[in-house]
Each structure stands twice: as C-alpha cells, then as structure tokens.
Amino acid sequence: MNARQRQPQSARWQRVRIVKSVQTKVCVDGSLMKEYVLDEPLTEGFLKFLEQSGTVRYLDNLKKPYFSFEKEQFISIKGFVGDESVEVRYKNEFRDLMGDYFQLLLYYYQQGVPGREKLNGIDESLKEKIEIRLGT
Amino acid sequence: MEPGQQNEPEGLIYLNNAATSWPKPPEVIAEVTKSLQNPYFEQGRTTAGGAIDYPVATRETLAGFFHAEKPDHIIFTQNATDSLNLLIHGFTRNATASFHTITTELEHNSVLRPLHALEMKGTISLSTVPFTDNHVSLAAIKEAIQADTRLVVMTHGSNVLGSVQDVKPIAEYLRANDIFFIVDGAQTAGHIPVDLTDIPVGAFVFTGHKALFGIPGIGGFFIRDPDAVAITRQGGTGTDSQTLTQPVTMPERFETGTHNYPGIASLYAGIRFINTVGLGEIARTGTDLTNMFIRELKRTKGISIYNENPDLPVVSFDIAGIDNHEAGFILARAYNIIMRTGLHCAPLVHECIDGGKGCIRASFSYFNTRDECKAAAAAIREVAESAHR
C-alpha cells in the first residue's frame, strides 16, 4: 500500500494540484476554455466546496458521475468525479480578472473552512471589479 | 499527448462522419503510404517516371464517378470551402456591375460567408430562400429571381437535416435562364449517385475528407464552362512556363502550385473503394443505421429529433434538460462516443429549427455497425434520463 492509499478520504483533496494544461482554446462565444490534468482525481468533497459559491449540477446515474459548476461571470467547470482531468471556462468579458481562478479554488479548497472564508473575501473583491466594469 | 504518440482509440464509437469520415478504408491508408514512398510523378514537374500520375488518374476516376464528360474540368482544391471561395469570387470578378445572387437557409458558412462578404462590399445583392419540410423548391427559387439574378449557390444535401435537394429541375431552369448555378455537394458526394451529365449545373463542389473517404486537405469541383469563372490565382503549373500569364487551359486555369499528392492519392483510393463496395450498398448501410438510430431515439423520453426522415445518414436532435455541449462532453468523455454539437457552421438552419441554440448531430459512415448505433442510443438514453431526474 502506498502513501496515497493510506490517507483517509477526507485528506486526499489536499493533494490536488494542476499537473499540466493539455488544451487551451477560445470558443465561439469568446470564452477561454482550458483543460487541466490534475495529480489526483476530483472527489465529491470538491463539489461540496464548490456548492458554497455557485451552482453545481451532479448527474450520478451515468457511466461516470458527471458534474458541472457555474459561478456566473467567474468560471464554469465540467468534469467527472473520479477523473483527473477537468474542463474550465472563463467568460470573455472577465478573462483577465479570472485568469487563475481555478487554481485559487484548488488552493483554498485544501485549506478547508479557513480557505472558504479567504476565497469569499477574494470573491467579493472580484465582484466589485466586475461591477465597476459593468458600470453597475 | 504529443504529436506522434497517438494510438488508435480503443472502443471509440465515431459518429461525426458528416464532418470528417473515420476510419478510412485500409486501401486509402495503403495508397497514401505508397504515394509517400515513391518520388512523385506528374507530367511537366519531374523527370521521374513509372509511378502513378495521381492527378491525372484521380481526375479520370472522379470524372467517371460523377459522370462528367471532361476529366480536365475536375479541379483539385483544399476542400469544399476552398472550391466555393474560388468559384464564387471568380464568378463575381467576371461581372462588370453589381448583380443579384440567390442562396438558401440550408447553407453552410462555406457558402454564406463568401456571399455575405461580397454583399457587404456591394458586389452583389443577396436573397436567402427559405426551406419547407427540409427542402428548397424550384418554386421558391423562381420566386426569388430578379431581372439581374446571375448566380445561385445552393447545397445538394443539408449537413444538419440530411435532406437531399432536388437540384436537377432547378439546374435545368437556371440554365435555360442563363443563371450560373453552383451546387455544394460536400455532404452528398460518396453517399448518393451524382450524374453531372444529367444535371446541368454550372459547377459542382465536393470534398475528399467526408464520404469519399479521402484525407483532410483535398477537395475539388467540376466546372462546365471554365470561362464563367475568372482566374483568381496565379503561379506555377508545370506547363507554358515561358509565359507570365496564367494558362487558360484546363485544369491549369484553376490549379496552381504543387499538388497535394497524398491527398489526391487518398481520393483516388477512396473512390475506387466506393466503386468496389458499390454506392448502393454504402447508401443502404447508411439508411439502415440511420433508421435504426432514429427508432431507438424515438423510444427515449426527452429527445427531440429535428429530421425524422433524412435522405443522408445524419440525425440532429436535442436532449431536454441539458445543454448540448454538456451532453456532447458527457458522451465523449464518459462513453467514448464522438458526435458534434452546436451550430455545425449552418447558423440559418438552426435559427429555423431550434431558435439558433444548436443541437447534437450523429452522422454515420459505411464503417459504423448496428451495435455501435445501439450503444450510442443507449448512452443518449442514459444522459436523457439522468438530465430528467
């Protein structure tokens, strides 16, 4: 049994890191799509973390359990629980603001509750910048 | 994955043949390999000899396949889009004043964009004819004709609805009225018989990488009267090299620069493969798979099919409760089933059938099996049921 297998399920998310970006493309609507390979498969724990700041859709009656996450104006994510790759999309209008938001999600996810609070603070700051840009 | 590391995908169900057919017949792969293993031979361009002159042999094969009288009136291009650009811009360059052009709502952007660009420049005025029951009628074309109509560009088969257009009466009417008629056969060539002796088109466009089983990067067109289209490209032809003007003889008039020999070799082998199997057998297989797939989809709650009776092996549908791109993503990543989602480069069709949001398209080839169809339909059912919960 290796070190990874000995760890309890709750701690496994702490290892999630981006290994590489395998695909980057600008979509028809101008949004930027990136596909990342992670060093650990995504878990339901990550979805629970995401649920606190946006809409998670989870379809578990498929060959692989599919999820999507939408945080309007910030990011959308598609992938499968148990997979080590994930597709991330940033809206064209705010790509410059959101450039590394997925990495922020992974980074603060591993910190648990304190991470969530820090991320909420960053979200507020980003929201302000979005509102200024939108003139609202 | 780095280039060169890609292996043949295991268990892949490929249903995106209306975009590019896959797999290719072994004969095509062998011919391309053979073409790469020998020095190229083409009259006027090399002292090598003894090998196949692929451009000449393929032109003759294509002329036989499409029942075109003159092989030299078959021109090689990169693909159907390239052919359409060459023909549309070449035809308009011959005009001395702005004129009226007709196209249809069924068209691909390979037709719509060149025409739109010319309309924006004021080179042409443009009418876009609607379709009814997935078809454009001669009556609709007649209704759109104006005193200065000189050009009609129209698809032979819709890449979204799979409907084959009855171009013969339209071609006869337009020819009688001296209107140049370009038919886009990107979706029909290799699926249904095309008899250019019987259908008096001005030009017929095809591509190699779809149902003709060639590789991407090779296409072409047949032109009845080469003088109808101005020369828009100049360069080396391997002939008449002492003159600084482009030769007006065919096919040099429209073909310039070194040919895509592997692409032409693939087309040569692809058509020979079709001739060996028989176009009728290929069409029967496509119809059988398509009908079976539609039957399966109709049994599934939450699926809307946009073309229940296609003439070509193309089925466009929507799954309620889930975005098409998401459905395509799930089918590809979880089930290893490749289709195409979105607007399929035919935005006007989608405005009519789904309000412009796009759909999922499954398109079959001779190499698909009934088991693959069943597996794909079962996967779609799982996605639809899951989205419905």
Interface residues (C-beta under 8 A of the other chain):
Chain A: V22 V28 L59 D60 N61 L62 K63 K64 Y66 S68 K78 F80 D83 E87
Chain B: M1 E326 F329 I330 R333 A334 Y335 G342 L343 A379 E382 V383 E385 S386 A387 R389
